[in-house]
Amino acid sequence: MTGADGRHVFDAIGMTRIVIEDGKVVEVGEPEIRFCPLFKKLVGMGDITPEKVRENIEFRIKDFGFCTERRVVRAKDYVTFGVSEILSTALANGDLEAAVIAADGCGTAVITEPALLQGMCGRISGLVETSPLQVVLDAVGRDNVIDPETVPLDMVKGAELAYSKGYRRFSVTVAVAQDAKILRERYGDDILIVGVHSSHTTCDGAKVMFDNCDIITACASGRIRAEAERRDVLVAGNKIQIYGVTDVGKRLVLSKLESIGRKPYAGEPKDEPRPLIEY
């Protein structure tokens, strides 16, 4: 039985299973990935070990109240270029009316404020399970989540909620290829579908993702990278690459790159996660 801060589960930092209960890290699994260039750049983490993962998560809990009622909910860009940065910029520029996201304390939510989106998503990844956090629900709005009592993760229902609120130009982040297909069939080209947390994507799943998503992040997936080689995509970065797949996806990725004075990837040496995951 957990207390006010609840239970939260992630597959993050090298695809490591992490369980947080009442503001304490109670479980850290074995990392599938031993090196991530993003964590090397941001926090100086070389080899990813359970001990370093625990230390990083404990720092997040202390620093911004990660998975607790002390959660800081608004923020500026954390990295110069990532999915949350692309989407928050698109919200600020009016390219999107809303974003359907998944975050600790609210589960699947509909967000319209750029700083709130960045605060909730900029420093988290790989959410598997979460519990209600009142500080988060107060900020997001209880009518903007699927269920404030159980805070489930369901991106298709999140899209239904956004549509029921009258939004037509909204984004949805998906980690499951079938969700991308369902959303594209249901909403057509009106919505922006963004593939995230893709490390465990299978070969068939990668094809479905590229057939249905506008933007995809490679994470540590060898399958996503291989499929990208066969597609006409705009590529950003040489570490955790992000792909603009459709015309609108390419435009948003390019717009964000230009806003920070960078250009698309043009064949520079890559610095990728190791080992890449081949599902």
Secondary structure, 3 states (H helix, E strand, C coil): CCCCCCEEEEEECCCEEEEEECCEEEEECCCCCCECHHHHHHHCCCECCHHHHHHHHHHHHHHHCCCCCCCCCCCCCCCCCCHHHHHHHHHHHCCCCEEEEEECCCEEEEECCHHHHHHHHCCCCCEEECCCCHHHHHHHCHHHECCCCCCCCCHHHHHHHHHHCCCCCEEEEECCHHHHHHHHHHHHHHCEEEECCCCCCCHHHHHHHHHHCCEEECCCEHHHHHHHHCCCCEEECCCCCEEECCHHHHHHHHHHHHHCCCCCCCCCCCCCCECCECC
